[in-house]
Amino acid sequence: MKFIHVTDLHLVEESEILWGLKPIETLDACLADIQKHHADAAFVAITGDLAERGEVAAYELLKQRLSTLGLPVLLMLGNHDDRTNFKQVFSDVPLDHGGFVQQVREDHGGVFLFLDTLKGPPSSAGLYTPERREWLSQQLDKAAGRPVYLFMHHPPFSIAHELMDKIMLDDPEEFAALLQGHDVKHIFFGHGHRAVSGVWRGISFSALPSLNHQLPLVGGSVETVYSHEPPAYAVVHVTGEGIIVHNDAFYDRKAATMPADAERGTWY
Ligand SMILES: [Fe+2]
């Protein structure tokens, strides 16, 4: 099966510029590229920071854009989001028993769990409270040994980034304890505004650039906190043998400087 991972839209009003860029323009280009090249994807998962200031108008803009995508979309909240405003606009999104934006999707024999790690202002960190943990624990039990894939905004571990590690999930040990004894294959997250991948306690993980502004790997390598680097979405294949994650820098993709007929048919 194939699905798409997108993160950190940071939507503002349609005409507004955020850190030199218009978030809605990148989102429009992203969705158009997905429609054109990946209309056969099982779903699109967007791992939070949907709106820069959690405003109703931004969620309405997102809802309008997603209405014509033609693919199921799973939305999560990040530290820039407002749970109340989100639920007001996306009133049909499934919630857990505590009203948190958490849902499950069973697809191709796998269990895909979409988590709510929003702690709330003024903190930008994440939090996974006992009632949210209870929901996750129940879902993991229900998975009954089937492969599980987790989606969340905040990473539950250090990603070796000076700034991001200060605002990761606040309660990583409690979170890690929940996963023991279950077949969690991969964690997809956002928040870092960077492409990051690796393995944590035997579980592979991947994260993506934002669709708007990025975070330089080395603080001070540019004179601003944020940087301009290519946005991307990920195309994820779950095969019988493992997981393949392609990051596609759709917004910067263009033909190479070469004749259109050069280098064709000579590779194999
Ligand atoms: Fe973000």
Residues whose N, C-alpha, C, O or C-beta is under 5 A from the ligand:
A	BS01	LIG	D8 D49 H191
